[in-house]
Amino acid sequence: MTQFSRSPWRVMSTAAAATVLMSACGKGQQAAAPAPSATAAAAPAVATVNGSPIPRADYDAFLKNLLQGKPATDLTPEQKGQVLDELITMKLVSTQAEKDGLEKDPDTAANLDVIRMRILSDAESQKVLKGKEPTDAELHAEYDSAIQSMDKTEYHARHILVPTKEKADALIKKLKSGAKFEDVAKAESTDNSKTSGGDLGWFTTSRMVKPFGDAVKGLKKGETTPEPVQTQYGWHIIKLEETRDVAPPPFDQVKPQVMKGLMQKKLVAYVDDLKKNAKIEKNPM
């Protein structure tokens, strides 16, 4: 199943603020991070630093980003004070940075531009997706489509990996002459599975590079590839040990992932539409 992730941007804090919030987790009743309200702008400032106020909305946004959307227990007055102290420190130091002209530093200016783009991009993404949660019918249709395309067989196989086709051909002849696959793997294979006789355990072919997966699918139980298989890792000799059926996960178990996958598709479609109507020119790097 595909997974949907929000923008990776989160306001970073120092270890002190993070420690305060992490220590609050798991104690008392859980509550979501406070979100700025419509009247937040009119609320009294939480602090003033050298005559410059820190709005309540800034404090709420700072705390929300520290929590990263995770539920948290109610903070004690002492913990809230520690978070405020951290914000005051940021205000004090950042104000001094402005006095020192660091906004004009090329690296700092570039970072500020990227941060602004990330925050606005995240806000736009949330706006676009608001109220567009998929229906149960859409979720079941997406689930059914994913189940149809998923691997329904797991394979247990061994392999011997060598750097050249000539070496692989020589080892295949050795195996045809009666050498035990596990012994040849331990002696000749170049990857970590050699210690277990080339045993790769159970896997679906979707987890393997295509030439390897296709070769495994073409084998019967106990068979070894008659010709070496080339991938970007080298040349493989593959032996299929066993196969077994894979039961698809029940809908209720993967419903959150299906939901995120569909929301991701809607966001990708929105971005693709923006790109179609935009004039984009890429310069040589």
Secondary structure, DSSP 8 states (H G I E B T S, - for coil): -------S------HHHHHHHHHHTTSSSEE------TTGGGS--SEEETTEEE-HHHHHHHHHHHHTT--EE---HHHHHHHHHHHHHHHHHHHHHHHTTGGGSHHHHHHHHHHHHHHHHHHHHHHHHTT----HHHHHHHHHHHHHHS--EEEEEEEEEES-HHHHHHHHHHHHTT--HHHHHHHH--SGGGGGTTEEEEE-GGGS-HHHHHHHHT--TT-B-SS-EEETTEEEEEEEEEEEE-----HHHHHHHHHHHHHHHHHHHHHHHHHHTS-------
